[in-house]
């Protein structure tokens, strides 16, 4: 009986540890989507929906694009820095 309870506890702990990165990415995707909802145009929304990387790497891509377009103007690109931290 004790062996069975101990084995079940270890199995649940292992499943929890394995699911943690997926749960973290789901949380980040939700937060990035929520914070950027008013800033993204329709092509960027479609790009985010189809993005295969992490949500934070998508924000980094947007920030890099903003830096190239605006020449590193911190006022224009600051909104992406806030989201990514």
Phi and psi restraints in degrees (range 20) as a CNS / XPLOR table:
assign (resid 1 and name C) (resid 2 and name N)
       (resid 2 and name CA) (resid 2 and name C) 1.0 -64.5 20.0 2
assign (resid 2 and name N) (resid 2 and name CA)
       (resid 2 and name C) (resid 3 and name N) 1.0 -36.9 20.0 2
assign (resid 2 and name C) (resid 3 and name N)
       (resid 3 and name CA) (resid 3 and name C) 1.0 -63.5 20.0 2
assign (resid 3 and name N) (resid 3 and name CA)
       (resid 3 and name C) (resid 4 and name N) 1.0 -39.6 20.0 2
assign (resid 3 and name C) (resid 4 and name N)
       (resid 4 and name CA) (resid 4 and name C) 1.0 -67.7 20.0 2
assign (resid 4 and name N) (resid 4 and name CA)
       (resid 4 and name C) (resid 5 and name N) 1.0 -43.4 20.0 2
assign (resid 4 and name C) (resid 5 and name N)
       (resid 5 and name CA) (resid 5 and name C) 1.0 -64.1 20.0 2
assign (resid 5 and name N) (resid 5 and name CA)
       (resid 5 and name C) (resid 6 and name N) 1.0 -43.9 20.0 2
assign (resid 5 and name C) (resid 6 and name N)
       (resid 6 and name CA) (resid 6 and name C) 1.0 -63.4 20.0 2
assign (resid 6 and name N) (resid 6 and name CA)
       (resid 6 and name C) (resid 7 and name N) 1.0 -43.2 20.0 2
assign (resid 6 and name C) (resid 7 and name N)
       (resid 7 and name CA) (resid 7 and name C) 1.0 -64.3 20.0 2
assign (resid 7 and name N) (resid 7 and name CA)
       (resid 7 and name C) (resid 8 and name N) 1.0 -40.3 20.0 2
assign (resid 7 and name C) (resid 8 and name N)
       (resid 8 and name CA) (resid 8 and name C) 1.0 -64.8 20.0 2
assign (resid 8 and name N) (resid 8 and name CA)
       (resid 8 and name C) (resid 9 and name N) 1.0 -41.1 20.0 2
assign (resid 8 and name C) (resid 9 and name N)
       (resid 9 and name CA) (resid 9 and name C) 1.0 -62.6 20.0 2
assign (resid 9 and name N) (resid 9 and name CA)
       (resid 9 and name C) (resid 10 and name N) 1.0 -42.8 20.0 2
assign (resid 9 and name C) (resid 10 and name N)
       (resid 10 and name CA) (resid 10 and name C) 1.0 -65.5 20.0 2
assign (resid 10 and name N) (resid 10 and name CA)
       (resid 10 and name C) (resid 11 and name N) 1.0 -42.1 20.0 2
assign (resid 10 and name C) (resid 11 and name N)
       (resid 11 and name CA) (resid 11 and name C) 1.0 -62.9 20.0 2
assign (resid 11 and name N) (resid 11 and name CA)
       (resid 11 and name C) (resid 12 and name N) 1.0 -43.7 20.0 2
assign (resid 11 and name C) (resid 12 and name N)
       (resid 12 and name CA) (resid 12 and name C) 1.0 -63.9 20.0 2
assign (resid 12 and name N) (resid 12 and name CA)
       (resid 12 and name C) (resid 13 and name N) 1.0 -40.5 20.0 2
assign (resid 12 and name C) (resid 13 and name N)
       (resid 13 and name CA) (resid 13 and name C) 1.0 -63.6 20.0 2
assign (resid 13 and name N) (resid 13 and name CA)
       (resid 13 and name C) (resid 14 and name N) 1.0 -40.7 20.0 2
assign (resid 13 and name C) (resid 14 and name N)
       (resid 14 and name CA) (resid 14 and name C) 1.0 -66.6 20.0 2
assign (resid 14 and name N) (resid 14 and name CA)
       (resid 14 and name C) (resid 15 and name N) 1.0 -42.2 20.0 2
assign (resid 14 and name C) (resid 15 and name N)
       (resid 15 and name CA) (resid 15 and name C) 1.0 -64.0 20.0 2
assign (resid 15 and name N) (resid 15 and name CA)
       (resid 15 and name C) (resid 16 and name N) 1.0 -40.1 20.0 2
assign (resid 15 and name C) (resid 16 and name N)
       (resid 16 and name CA) (resid 16 and name C) 1.0 -62.9 20.0 2
assign (resid 16 and name N) (resid 16 and name CA)
       (resid 16 and name C) (resid 17 and name N) 1.0 -45.1 20.0 2
assign (resid 16 and name C) (resid 17 and name N)
       (resid 17 and name CA) (resid 17 and name C) 1.0 -64.3 20.0 2
assign (resid 17 and name N) (resid 17 and name CA)
       (resid 17 and name C) (resid 18 and name N) 1.0 -38.1 20.0 2
assign (resid 17 and name C) (resid 18 and name N)
       (resid 18 and name CA) (resid 18 and name C) 1.0 -72.9 20.0 2
assign (resid 18 and name N) (resid 18 and name CA)
       (resid 18 and name C) (resid 19 and name N) 1.0 -29.2 20.0 2
assign (resid 18 and name C) (resid 19 and name N)
       (resid 19 and name CA) (resid 19 and name C) 1.0 -85.0 20.0 2
assign (resid 19 and name N) (resid 19 and name CA)
       (resid 19 and name C) (resid 20 and name N) 1.0 -16.2 20.0 2
assign (resid 19 and name C) (resid 20 and name N)
       (resid 20 and name CA) (resid 20 and name C) 1.0 -57.9 20.0 2
assign (resid 20 and name N) (resid 20 and name CA)
       (resid 20 and name C) (resid 21 and name N) 1.0 -46.5 20.0 2
assign (resid 20 and name C) (resid 21 and name N)
       (resid 21 and name CA) (resid 21 and name C) 1.0 -61.4 20.0 2
assign (resid 21 and name N) (resid 21 and name CA)
       (resid 21 and name C) (resid 22 and name N) 1.0 -36.2 20.0 2
assign (resid 21 and name C) (resid 22 and name N)
       (resid 22 and name CA) (resid 22 and name C) 1.0 -67.8 20.0 2
assign (resid 22 and name N) (resid 22 and name CA)
       (resid 22 and name C) (resid 23 and name N) 1.0 -42.2 20.0 2
assign (resid 22 and name C) (resid 23 and name N)
       (resid 23 and name CA) (resid 23 and name C) 1.0 -64.5 20.0 2
assign (resid 23 and name N) (resid 23 and name CA)
       (resid 23 and name C) (resid 24 and name N) 1.0 -39.3 20.0 2
assign (resid 23 and name C) (resid 24 and name N)
       (resid 24 and name CA) (resid 24 and name C) 1.0 -63.9 20.0 2
assign (resid 24 and name N) (resid 24 and name CA)
       (resid 24 and name C) (resid 25 and name N) 1.0 -42.2 20.0 2
assign (resid 24 and name C) (resid 25 and name N)
       (resid 25 and name CA) (resid 25 and name C) 1.0 -67.1 20.0 2
assign (resid 25 and name N) (resid 25 and name CA)
       (resid 25 and name C) (resid 26 and name N) 1.0 -38.8 20.0 2
assign (resid 25 and name C) (resid 26 and name N)
       (resid 26 and name CA) (resid 26 and name C) 1.0 -62.2 20.0 2
assign (resid 26 and name N) (resid 26 and name CA)
       (resid 26 and name C) (resid 27 and name N) 1.0 -41.8 20.0 2
assign (resid 26 and name C) (resid 27 and name N)
       (resid 27 and name CA) (resid 27 and name C) 1.0 -63.2 20.0 2
assign (resid 27 and name N) (resid 27 and name CA)
       (resid 27 and name C) (resid 28 and name N) 1.0 -46.0 20.0 2
assign (resid 27 and name C) (resid 28 and name N)
       (resid 28 and name CA) (resid 28 and name C) 1.0 -63.7 20.0 2
assign (resid 28 and name N) (resid 28 and name CA)
       (resid 28 and name C) (resid 29 and name N) 1.0 -40.9 20.0 2
assign (resid 28 and name C) (resid 29 and name N)
       (resid 29 and name CA) (resid 29 and name C) 1.0 -60.8 20.0 2
assign (resid 29 and name N) (resid 29 and name CA)
       (resid 29 and name C) (resid 30 and name N) 1.0 -42.1 20.0 2
assign (resid 29 and name C) (resid 30 and name N)
       (resid 30 and name CA) (resid 30 and name C) 1.0 -63.7 20.0 2
assign (resid 30 and name N) (resid 30 and name CA)
       (resid 30 and name C) (resid 31 and name N) 1.0 -47.6 20.0 2
assign (resid 30 and name C) (resid 31 and name N)
       (resid 31 and name CA) (resid 31 and name C) 1.0 -64.8 20.0 2
assign (resid 31 and name N) (resid 31 and name CA)
       (resid 31 and name C) (resid 32 and name N) 1.0 -43.6 20.0 2
assign (resid 31 and name C) (resid 32 and name N)
       (resid 32 and name CA) (resid 32 and name C) 1.0 -64.1 20.0 2
assign (resid 32 and name N) (resid 32 and name CA)
       (resid 32 and name C) (resid 33 and name N) 1.0 -44.1 20.0 2
assign (resid 32 and name C) (resid 33 and name N)
       (resid 33 and name CA) (resid 33 and name C) 1.0 -61.5 20.0 2
assign (resid 33 and name N) (resid 33 and name CA)
       (resid 33 and name C) (resid 34 and name N) 1.0 -39.9 20.0 2
assign (resid 33 and name C) (resid 34 and name N)
       (resid 34 and name CA) (resid 34 and name C) 1.0 -68.7 20.0 2
assign (resid 34 and name N) (resid 34 and name CA)
       (resid 34 and name C) (resid 35 and name N) 1.0 -44.7 20.0 2
assign (resid 34 and name C) (resid 35 and name N)
       (resid 35 and name CA) (resid 35 and name C) 1.0 -73.9 20.0 2
assign (resid 35 and name N) (resid 35 and name CA)
       (resid 35 and name C) (resid 36 and name N) 1.0 -29.8 20.0 2
assign (resid 35 and name C) (resid 36 and name N)
       (resid 36 and name CA) (resid 36 and name C) 1.0 -95.2 20.0 2
assign (resid 36 and name N) (resid 36 and name CA)
       (resid 36 and name C) (resid 37 and name N) 1.0 0.2 20.0 2
assign (resid 36 and name C) (resid 37 and name N)
       (resid 37 and name CA) (resid 37 and name C) 1.0 -57.0 20.0 2
assign (resid 37 and name N) (resid 37 and name CA)
       (resid 37 and name C) (resid 38 and name N) 1.0 -36.7 20.0 2
assign (resid 37 and name C) (resid 38 and name N)
       (resid 38 and name CA) (resid 38 and name C) 1.0 -85.2 20.0 2
assign (resid 38 and name N) (resid 38 and name CA)
       (resid 38 and name C) (resid 39 and name N) 1.0 -12.9 20.0 2
assign (resid 38 and name C) (resid 39 and name N)
       (resid 39 and name CA) (resid 39 and name C) 1.0 -98.0 20.0 2
assign (resid 39 and name N) (resid 39 and name CA)
       (resid 39 and name C) (resid 40 and name N) 1.0 -23.0 20.0 2
assign (resid 39 and name C) (resid 40 and name N)
       (resid 40 and name CA) (resid 40 and name C) 1.0 -87.7 20.0 2
assign (resid 40 and name N) (resid 40 and name CA)
       (resid 40 and name C) (resid 41 and name N) 1.0 140.8 20.0 2
assign (resid 40 and name C) (resid 41 and name N)
       (resid 41 and name CA) (resid 41 and name C) 1.0 -89.5 20.0 2
assign (resid 41 and name N) (resid 41 and name CA)
       (resid 41 and name C) (resid 42 and name N) 1.0 176.9 20.0 2
assign (resid 41 and name C) (resid 42 and name N)
       (resid 42 and name CA) (resid 42 and name C) 1.0 -63.2 20.0 2
assign (resid 42 and name N) (resid 42 and name CA)
       (resid 42 and name C) (resid 43 and name N) 1.0 -39.0 20.0 2
assign (resid 42 and name C) (resid 43 and name N)
       (resid 43 and name CA) (resid 43 and name C) 1.0 -63.9 20.0 2
assign (resid 43 and name N) (resid 43 and name CA)
       (resid 43 and name C) (resid 44 and name N) 1.0 -36.8 20.0 2
assign (resid 43 and name C) (resid 44 and name N)
       (resid 44 and name CA) (resid 44 and name C) 1.0 -69.4 20.0 2
assign (resid 44 and name N) (resid 44 and name CA)
       (resid 44 and name C) (resid 45 and name N) 1.0 -36.3 20.0 2
assign (resid 44 and name C) (resid 45 and name N)
       (resid 45 and name CA) (resid 45 and name C) 1.0 -62.7 20.0 2
assign (resid 45 and name N) (resid 45 and name CA)
       (resid 45 and name C) (resid 46 and name N) 1.0 -43.0 20.0 2
assign (resid 45 and name C) (resid 46 and name N)
       (resid 46 and name CA) (resid 46 and name C) 1.0 -65.1 20.0 2
assign (resid 46 and name N) (resid 46 and name CA)
       (resid 46 and name C) (resid 47 and name N) 1.0 -39.0 20.0 2
assign (resid 46 and name C) (resid 47 and name N)
       (resid 47 and name CA) (resid 47 and name C) 1.0 -64.6 20.0 2
assign (resid 47 and name N) (resid 47 and name CA)
       (resid 47 and name C) (resid 48 and name N) 1.0 -39.7 20.0 2
assign (resid 47 and name C) (resid 48 and name N)
       (resid 48 and name CA) (resid 48 and name C) 1.0 -67.2 20.0 2
assign (resid 48 and name N) (resid 48 and name CA)
       (resid 48 and name C) (resid 49 and name N) 1.0 -39.3 20.0 2
assign (resid 48 and name C) (resid 49 and name N)
       (resid 49 and name CA) (resid 49 and name C) 1.0 -64.1 20.0 2
assign (resid 49 and name N) (resid 49 and name CA)
       (resid 49 and name C) (resid 50 and name N) 1.0 -34.5 20.0 2
assign (resid 49 and name C) (resid 50 and name N)
       (resid 50 and name CA) (resid 50 and name C) 1.0 -95.4 20.0 2
assign (resid 50 and name N) (resid 50 and name CA)
       (resid 50 and name C) (resid 51 and name N) 1.0 3.7 20.0 2
assign (resid 50 and name C) (resid 51 and name N)
       (resid 51 and name CA) (resid 51 and name C) 1.0 -68.4 20.0 2
assign (resid 51 and name N) (resid 51 and name CA)
       (resid 51 and name C) (resid 52 and name N) 1.0 127.0 20.0 2
assign (resid 51 and name C) (resid 52 and name N)
       (resid 52 and name CA) (resid 52 and name C) 1.0 -91.8 20.0 2
assign (resid 52 and name N) (resid 52 and name CA)
       (resid 52 and name C) (resid 53 and name N) 1.0 -16.1 20.0 2
assign (resid 52 and name C) (resid 53 and name N)
       (resid 53 and name CA) (resid 53 and name C) 1.0 -83.8 20.0 2
assign (resid 53 and name N) (resid 53 and name CA)
       (resid 53 and name C) (resid 54 and name N) 1.0 -167.5 20.0 2
assign (resid 53 and name C) (resid 54 and name N)
       (resid 54 and name CA) (resid 54 and name C) 1.0 -76.8 20.0 2
assign (resid 54 and name N) (resid 54 and name CA)
       (resid 54 and name C) (resid 55 and name N) 1.0 158.7 20.0 2
assign (resid 54 and name C) (resid 55 and name N)
       (resid 55 and name CA) (resid 55 and name C) 1.0 -64.2 20.0 2
assign (resid 55 and name N) (resid 55 and name CA)
       (resid 55 and name C) (resid 56 and name N) 1.0 -38.3 20.0 2
assign (resid 55 and name C) (resid 56 and name N)
       (resid 56 and name CA) (resid 56 and name C) 1.0 -69.1 20.0 2
assign (resid 56 and name N) (resid 56 and name CA)
       (resid 56 and name C) (resid 57 and name N) 1.0 -31.3 20.0 2
assign (resid 56 and name C) (resid 57 and name N)
       (resid 57 and name CA) (resid 57 and name C) 1.0 -70.4 20.0 2
assign (resid 57 and name N) (resid 57 and name CA)
       (resid 57 and name C) (resid 58 and name N) 1.0 -29.8 20.0 2
assign (resid 57 and name C) (resid 58 and name N)
       (resid 58 and name CA) (resid 58 and name C) 1.0 -65.0 20.0 2
assign (resid 58 and name N) (resid 58 and name CA)
       (resid 58 and name C) (resid 59 and name N) 1.0 -42.9 20.0 2
assign (resid 58 and name C) (resid 59 and name N)
       (resid 59 and name CA) (resid 59 and name C) 1.0 -64.0 20.0 2
assign (resid 59 and name N) (resid 59 and name CA)
       (resid 59 and name C) (resid 60 and name N) 1.0 -39.5 20.0 2
assign (resid 59 and name C) (resid 60 and name N)
       (resid 60 and name CA) (resid 60 and name C) 1.0 -62.3 20.0 2
assign (resid 60 and name N) (resid 60 and name CA)
       (resid 60 and name C) (resid 61 and name N) 1.0 -38.5 20.0 2
assign (resid 60 and name C) (resid 61 and name N)
       (resid 61 and name CA) (resid 61 and name C) 1.0 -63.7 20.0 2
assign (resid 61 and name N) (resid 61 and name CA)
       (resid 61 and name C) (resid 62 and name N) 1.0 -43.7 20.0 2
assign (resid 61 and name C) (resid 62 and name N)
       (resid 62 and name CA) (resid 62 and name C) 1.0 -62.3 20.0 2
assign (resid 62 and name N) (resid 62 and name CA)
       (resid 62 and name C) (resid 63 and name N) 1.0 -41.2 20.0 2
assign (resid 62 and name C) (resid 63 and name N)
       (resid 63 and name CA) (resid 63 and name C) 1.0 -66.4 20.0 2
assign (resid 63 and name N) (resid 63 and name CA)
       (resid 63 and name C) (resid 64 and name N) 1.0 -41.4 20.0 2
assign (resid 63 and name C) (resid 64 and name N)
       (resid 64 and name CA) (resid 64 and name C) 1.0 -62.4 20.0 2
assign (resid 64 and name N) (resid 64 and name CA)
       (resid 64 and name C) (resid 65 and name N) 1.0 -41.7 20.0 2
assign (resid 64 and name C) (resid 65 and name N)
       (resid 65 and name CA) (resid 65 and name C) 1.0 -63.7 20.0 2
assign (resid 65 and name N) (resid 65 and name CA)
       (resid 65 and name C) (resid 66 and name N) 1.0 -41.6 20.0 2
assign (resid 65 and name C) (resid 66 and name N)
       (resid 66 and name CA) (resid 66 and name C) 1.0 -63.3 20.0 2
assign (resid 66 and name N) (resid 66 and name CA)
       (resid 66 and name C) (resid 67 and name N) 1.0 -41.6 20.0 2
assign (resid 66 and name C) (resid 67 and name N)
       (resid 67 and name CA) (resid 67 and name C) 1.0 -62.6 20.0 2
assign (resid 67 and name N) (resid 67 and name CA)
       (resid 67 and name C) (resid 68 and name N) 1.0 -40.9 20.0 2
assign (resid 67 and name C) (resid 68 and name N)
       (resid 68 and name CA) (resid 68 and name C) 1.0 -66.0 20.0 2
assign (resid 68 and name N) (resid 68 and name CA)
       (resid 68 and name C) (resid 69 and name N) 1.0 -42.6 20.0 2
assign (resid 68 and name C) (resid 69 and name N)
       (resid 69 and name CA) (resid 69 and name C) 1.0 -70.1 20.0 2
assign (resid 69 and name N) (resid 69 and name CA)
       (resid 69 and name C) (resid 70 and name N) 1.0 -43.2 20.0 2
assign (resid 69 and name C) (resid 70 and name N)
       (resid 70 and name CA) (resid 70 and name C) 1.0 -99.4 20.0 2
assign (resid 70 and name N) (resid 70 and name CA)
       (resid 70 and name C) (resid 71 and name N) 1.0 6.0 20.0 2
assign (resid 70 and name C) (resid 71 and name N)
       (resid 71 and name CA) (resid 71 and name C) 1.0 68.2 20.0 2
assign (resid 71 and name N) (resid 71 and name CA)
       (resid 71 and name C) (resid 72 and name N) 1.0 31.7 20.0 2
assign (resid 71 and name C) (resid 72 and name N)
       (resid 72 and name CA) (resid 72 and name C) 1.0 81.4 20.0 2
assign (resid 72 and name N) (resid 72 and name CA)
       (resid 72 and name C) (resid 73 and name N) 1.0 17.1 20.0 2
assign (resid 72 and name C) (resid 73 and name N)
       (resid 73 and name CA) (resid 73 and name C) 1.0 -65.5 20.0 2
assign (resid 73 and name N) (resid 73 and name CA)
       (resid 73 and name C) (resid 74 and name N) 1.0 112.2 20.0 2
assign (resid 73 and name C) (resid 74 and name N)
       (resid 74 and name CA) (resid 74 and name C) 1.0 -64.8 20.0 2
assign (resid 74 and name N) (resid 74 and name CA)
       (resid 74 and name C) (resid 75 and name N) 1.0 -30.0 20.0 2
assign (resid 74 and name C) (resid 75 and name N)
       (resid 75 and name CA) (resid 75 and name C) 1.0 -67.5 20.0 2
assign (resid 75 and name N) (resid 75 and name CA)
       (resid 75 and name C) (resid 76 and name N) 1.0 -38.1 20.0 2
assign (resid 75 and name C) (resid 76 and name N)
       (resid 76 and name CA) (resid 76 and name C) 1.0 -74.8 20.0 2
assign (resid 76 and name N) (resid 76 and name CA)
       (resid 76 and name C) (resid 77 and name N) 1.0 -36.9 20.0 2
assign (resid 76 and name C) (resid 77 and name N)
       (resid 77 and name CA) (resid 77 and name C) 1.0 -100.2 20.0 2
assign (resid 77 and name N) (resid 77 and name CA)
       (resid 77 and name C) (resid 78 and name N) 1.0 0.8 20.0 2
assign (resid 77 and name C) (resid 78 and name N)
       (resid 78 and name CA) (resid 78 and name C) 1.0 -63.5 20.0 2
assign (resid 78 and name N) (resid 78 and name CA)
       (resid 78 and name C) (resid 79 and name N) 1.0 -29.2 20.0 2
assign (resid 78 and name C) (resid 79 and name N)
       (resid 79 and name CA) (resid 79 and name C) 1.0 -64.0 20.0 2
assign (resid 79 and name N) (resid 79 and name CA)
       (resid 79 and name C) (resid 80 and name N) 1.0 -31.5 20.0 2
assign (resid 79 and name C) (resid 80 and name N)
       (resid 80 and name CA) (resid 80 and name C) 1.0 -77.6 20.0 2
assign (resid 80 and name N) (resid 80 and name CA)
       (resid 80 and name C) (resid 81 and name N) 1.0 -29.7 20.0 2
assign (resid 80 and name C) (resid 81 and name N)
       (resid 81 and name CA) (resid 81 and name C) 1.0 -68.4 20.0 2
assign (resid 81 and name N) (resid 81 and name CA)
       (resid 81 and name C) (resid 82 and name N) 1.0 -38.2 20.0 2
assign (resid 81 and name C) (resid 82 and name N)
       (resid 82 and name CA) (resid 82 and name C) 1.0 -64.3 20.0 2
assign (resid 82 and name N) (resid 82 and name CA)
       (resid 82 and name C) (resid 83 and name N) 1.0 -41.4 20.0 2
assign (resid 82 and name C) (resid 83 and name N)
       (resid 83 and name CA) (resid 83 and name C) 1.0 -67.0 20.0 2
assign (resid 83 and name N) (resid 83 and name CA)
       (resid 83 and name C) (resid 84 and name N) 1.0 -38.7 20.0 2
assign (resid 83 and name C) (resid 84 and name N)
       (resid 84 and name CA) (resid 84 and name C) 1.0 -77.7 20.0 2
assign (resid 84 and name N) (resid 84 and name CA)
       (resid 84 and name C) (resid 85 and name N) 1.0 -12.3 20.0 2
